[in-house]
């Protein structure tokens, strides 16, 4: 068994019906995580009853938050706890992500092989994310680099990527030391894009094609601004604010304007009501003024 300490971090909020399966899939890995950290974002359903089944297990650590900090805050908290508990690698996922039995082993081995082939440290390794019917999950496709096939040409089963989602991605400890944590202030949406793009300052990430998970979403559809309605407006509001902030402050104003064009083209194409379009326009402007800075995990002596 490798002496590398791997921490799995699962963030959950009101998904008691799926959480047990997610935890079991992690505990039954053929290369087990050395510690499993479950962050409960102040769930109001029966999540506590599910977690009670795992209290007292040597490898399971439960973090019960007193308020819902969103996916971004939950991952920042869980990754910080993993760091403080001595993790060398931190593997994170949502509470509706079912990992295949060898998903972690393939990530660890694929990341190490890619680093050896590239002759450099690589900031993350992510899995192939499938939907429940076995097709690729549209919401979780990484963005490839221009030379994405370099490792494939060298016989590795990995491709180079610029960004990925937080549905099964693994970070080495040095990344948290050098770049800090995801932005808790984003709450939800685009937190994964911001973080993985931020850490590619150290080099590209890799998607390990032999590491697979299933994302148990209701429908297999990516983010489409034509889908905005009253029930999902709150999510899109965070997404617009966060992406506008990222494009403006970490790329350039022209990138923010291109995002604005894509946003309003999508809203128009979906015939989204004008009152909702106006709300998202305000969120775009809010994003220009919104520029949170990363926090860093506490140094372990």
Wavefront OBJ file of the C-alpha trace (Angstrom):
o trace
v 0.000 0.000 0.000
v 1.268 3.458 -0.834
v 2.304 5.683 2.077
v 0.653 8.639 0.349
v -2.158 9.984 2.535
v -5.277 10.575 0.443
v -8.287 12.391 1.836
v -11.657 12.153 0.116
v -13.889 15.193 0.677
v -17.651 14.916 0.106
v -19.802 18.042 0.444
v -23.516 17.495 1.048
v -26.692 19.497 1.427
v -30.137 17.893 1.682
v -29.352 14.791 -0.365
v -29.973 12.102 2.231
v -31.391 9.857 -0.501
v -28.060 9.756 -2.371
v -25.419 10.488 0.266
v -25.188 6.953 1.669
v -24.418 5.496 -1.754
v -21.789 8.190 -2.395
v -20.033 7.421 0.893
v -20.198 3.656 0.341
v -18.686 3.995 -3.142
v -15.794 5.963 -1.639
v -15.273 3.523 1.242
v -15.241 0.563 -1.169
v -12.475 1.849 -3.428
v -9.845 -0.751 -4.305
v -7.273 1.864 -3.287
v -9.066 3.170 -0.173
v -8.854 6.799 0.875
v -6.913 7.101 4.116
v -9.537 9.474 5.432
v -13.052 10.394 4.295
v -14.215 13.881 5.270
v -17.936 14.585 4.895
v -18.957 18.240 5.122
v -22.643 18.661 5.953
v -23.691 22.146 4.861
v -26.352 22.510 7.596
v -28.772 20.099 5.913
v -32.413 20.252 6.995
v -33.498 16.791 5.777
v -32.526 13.397 7.235
v -28.834 13.774 6.361
v -27.905 13.595 10.060
v -29.458 10.119 10.290
v -27.421 8.951 7.301
v -24.227 10.344 8.815
v -24.948 8.727 12.193
v -24.257 5.363 10.529
v -20.656 6.427 9.910
v -19.806 8.160 13.157
v -17.112 6.326 15.042
v -15.486 4.782 11.972
v -11.724 5.258 12.075
v -11.385 6.661 8.570
v -14.541 8.820 8.510
v -14.537 12.394 9.816
v -17.749 14.422 9.793
v -17.816 18.214 9.701
v -21.215 19.636 10.679
v -21.512 23.272 9.594
v -23.981 25.607 11.302
v -24.968 27.377 8.084
v -25.180 26.509 4.413
v -22.015 27.888 2.820
v -22.807 26.517 -0.641
v -20.685 24.111 -2.610
v -17.840 26.623 -2.742
v -17.754 27.149 1.008
v -18.171 23.454 1.701
v -15.264 22.460 -0.506
v -13.052 25.229 0.868
v -13.824 24.023 4.393
v -13.342 20.344 3.610
v -10.100 20.887 1.713
v -8.759 22.984 4.585
v -9.626 20.243 7.078
v -7.953 17.638 4.848
v -4.830 19.802 4.671
v -4.749 20.270 8.444
v -5.171 16.515 8.916
v -2.031 15.876 6.848
v -3.423 14.840 3.464
v -0.928 14.580 0.608
v -3.710 14.358 -1.994
v -7.262 15.711 -1.665
v -9.999 14.046 -3.764
v -13.257 16.017 -3.822
v -16.771 15.319 -5.086
v -20.441 16.262 -4.770
v -23.081 14.302 -2.883
v -24.553 12.849 -6.087
v -21.298 11.470 -7.502
v -20.904 7.672 -7.567
v -17.280 6.666 -8.016
v -16.388 3.446 -9.819
v -14.429 1.036 -7.638
v -11.049 1.921 -9.155
v -11.684 5.664 -9.658
v -9.270 6.822 -6.941
v -6.493 4.372 -7.816
v -6.670 5.386 -11.454
v -6.492 9.069 -10.493
v -3.475 8.563 -8.231
v -1.610 6.386 -10.735
v -2.627 8.439 -13.766
v -1.551 11.687 -12.148
v 1.833 10.225 -11.165
v 2.378 8.795 -14.661
v 1.446 12.113 -16.296
v 3.855 14.024 -14.057
v 6.660 11.606 -14.950
v 5.899 11.913 -18.663
v 5.688 15.717 -18.562
v 8.700 16.110 -16.259
v 6.850 18.583 -14.023
v 4.347 18.864 -11.206
v 0.747 18.926 -12.381
v -1.865 20.723 -10.241
v -4.796 18.333 -10.524
v -6.249 15.169 -12.009
v -9.954 14.700 -12.746
v -12.143 11.767 -13.723
v -14.349 11.147 -16.730
v -17.861 12.009 -15.536
v -20.727 9.982 -16.975
v -24.462 10.484 -16.666
v -26.785 7.776 -15.368
v -27.277 6.310 -18.868
v -23.528 5.874 -19.377
v -23.139 8.832 -21.736
v -20.824 11.731 -20.916
v -22.294 14.194 -18.397
v -22.612 17.448 -20.312
v -22.199 19.658 -17.253
v -18.841 18.159 -16.321
v -16.743 18.256 -19.476
v -13.254 19.690 -18.856
v -11.811 22.346 -21.152
v -8.906 20.803 -23.102
v -5.598 22.543 -23.724
v -4.468 23.278 -27.281
v -2.102 20.277 -27.027
v -4.600 18.082 -25.170
v -3.461 14.852 -26.861
v 0.222 15.077 -25.886
v 0.009 12.343 -23.240
v -2.123 10.128 -25.469
v 0.597 10.294 -28.115
v 3.040 9.078 -25.466
v 0.895 6.091 -24.558
v -0.735 7.537 -21.428
v -4.513 7.287 -20.904
v -4.811 10.950 -19.960
v -5.444 14.269 -21.690
v -4.342 17.778 -20.733
v -7.001 20.239 -19.555
v -7.274 23.889 -18.504
v -10.237 23.504 -16.143
v -12.716 20.971 -14.810
v -15.671 20.600 -12.459
v -15.546 19.601 -8.798
v -17.188 16.237 -9.583
v -14.222 13.948 -8.827
v -10.994 15.926 -9.003
v -7.817 15.392 -6.990
v -5.361 18.075 -5.839
v -1.847 17.572 -4.462
v -1.090 19.237 -1.132
v 1.347 21.722 -2.664
v -1.484 23.264 -4.693
v -3.352 24.274 -1.526
v -0.124 25.619 -0.030
v 0.725 27.692 -3.103
v -2.685 28.774 -4.411
v -5.012 28.521 -1.433
v -8.591 27.295 -1.407
v -11.653 27.741 -3.626
v -13.412 31.079 -3.170
v -16.069 30.536 -0.498
v -17.701 33.805 -1.507
v -18.761 32.301 -4.847
v -21.211 30.074 -2.893
v -22.201 28.015 -5.936
v -21.429 27.866 -9.682
v -18.160 28.758 -11.387
v -16.208 28.136 -8.181
v -14.732 25.020 -9.792
v -13.841 26.884 -12.984
v -12.203 29.737 -11.104
v -10.152 27.421 -8.925
v -8.916 25.014 -11.575
v -8.104 27.902 -13.920
v -6.268 29.688 -11.105
v -4.022 26.743 -10.326
v -3.104 26.104 -13.967
v -0.609 28.925 -13.463
v 1.595 26.008 -12.348
v 0.844 23.889 -15.428
v -2.062 22.025 -17.023
v -4.316 19.592 -15.268
v -5.019 16.087 -16.535
v -8.186 14.130 -17.106
v -7.444 10.468 -16.445
v -9.556 8.559 -18.950
v -9.503 5.322 -16.942
v -10.973 6.992 -13.830
v -14.769 7.161 -14.123
v -17.652 8.339 -11.950
v -21.395 8.800 -12.471
v -23.117 12.121 -11.787
v -26.699 11.425 -10.753
v -28.356 14.551 -12.162
v -32.055 14.679 -13.014
v -31.326 15.642 -16.640
v -28.171 15.508 -18.721
v -27.786 19.116 -19.758
v -25.044 21.694 -19.395
v -25.463 25.306 -18.328
v -27.772 27.061 -20.791
v -29.013 30.592 -20.108
v -32.124 29.879 -22.147
v -33.229 27.595 -19.288
v -33.562 30.413 -16.728
v -36.884 30.432 -14.866
v -38.208 31.479 -11.485
v -37.291 28.210 -9.757
v -33.634 28.108 -10.853
v -33.008 31.856 -10.980
v -31.070 31.792 -7.712
v -28.417 29.474 -9.168
v -28.050 31.445 -12.380
v -27.751 34.648 -10.339
v -24.667 33.273 -8.576
v -23.305 31.928 -11.844
v -23.613 35.244 -13.678
v -22.111 37.253 -10.833
v -19.219 34.838 -10.387
v -18.321 34.442 -14.046
v -18.564 38.193 -14.674
v -16.203 38.726 -11.747
v -13.740 36.148 -13.038
v -13.763 37.393 -16.635
v -13.337 41.030 -15.609
v -10.757 40.692 -12.837
v -8.759 37.650 -13.940
v -8.932 37.867 -17.722
v -9.823 41.292 -19.127
v -12.843 43.562 -19.768
v -13.199 42.217 -23.304
v -13.616 38.689 -21.922
v -16.330 40.010 -19.602
v -18.084 41.673 -22.532
v -17.933 38.452 -24.559
v -19.517 36.694 -21.609
v -22.238 39.366 -21.497
v -22.952 38.786 -25.176
v -23.200 35.012 -24.634
v -25.437 35.555 -21.610
v -27.951 37.825 -23.293
v -27.942 35.826 -26.534
v -28.890 32.759 -24.499
v -31.586 34.612 -22.575
v -33.075 35.975 -25.787
v -32.925 32.578 -27.499
v -34.776 30.976 -24.586
v -37.338 33.791 -24.502
v -36.627 34.284 -20.835
v -38.996 36.903 -19.320
v -37.643 40.448 -19.279
v -37.952 40.743 -15.495
v -35.504 37.836 -15.129
v -33.184 39.250 -17.774
v -33.047 42.535 -15.854
v -32.181 40.707 -12.630
v -29.305 38.905 -14.322
v -28.109 42.162 -15.872
v -27.850 43.550 -12.332
v -25.918 40.443 -11.289
v -23.496 40.995 -14.164
v -22.838 44.557 -12.962
v -22.491 43.270 -9.402
v -19.826 40.867 -10.632
v -17.695 43.734 -11.922
v -17.494 45.058 -8.349
v -17.080 41.585 -6.812
v -13.485 40.429 -6.421
v -12.909 38.063 -3.477
v -9.415 36.840 -2.631
v -8.452 33.262 -1.762
v -7.984 32.079 1.795
v -5.240 29.603 2.673
v -5.390 26.529 4.912
v -3.824 26.781 8.329
v -0.185 25.726 8.376
v 0.356 22.450 10.180
v 3.404 22.513 12.473
l 1 2 3 4 5 6 7 8 9 10 11 12 13 14 15 16 17 18 19 20 21 22 23 24 25 26 27 28 29 30 31 32 33 34 35 36 37 38 39 40 41 42 43 44 45 46 47 48 49 50 51 52 53 54 55 56 57 58 59 60 61 62 63 64 65 66 67 68 69 70 71 72 73 74 75 76 77 78 79 80 81 82 83 84 85 86 87 88 89 90 91 92 93 94 95 96 97 98 99 100 101 102 103 104 105 106 107 108 109 110 111 112 113 114 115 116 117 118 119 120 121 122 123 124 125 126 127 128 129 130 131 132 133 134 135 136 137 138 139 140 141 142 143 144 145 146 147 148 149 150 151 152 153 154 155 156 157 158 159 160 161 162 163 164 165 166 167 168 169 170 171 172 173 174 175 176 177 178 179 180 181 182 183 184 185 186 187 188 189 190 191 192 193 194 195 196 197 198 199 200 201 202 203 204 205 206 207 208 209 210 211 212 213 214 215 216 217 218 219 220 221 222 223 224 225 226 227 228 229 230 231 232 233 234 235 236 237 238 239 240 241 242 243 244 245 246 247 248 249 250 251 252 253 254 255 256 257 258 259 260 261 262 263 264 265 266 267 268 269 270 271 272 273 274 275 276 277 278 279 280 281 282 283 284 285 286 287 288 289 290 291 292 293 294 295 296 297 298 299 300 301
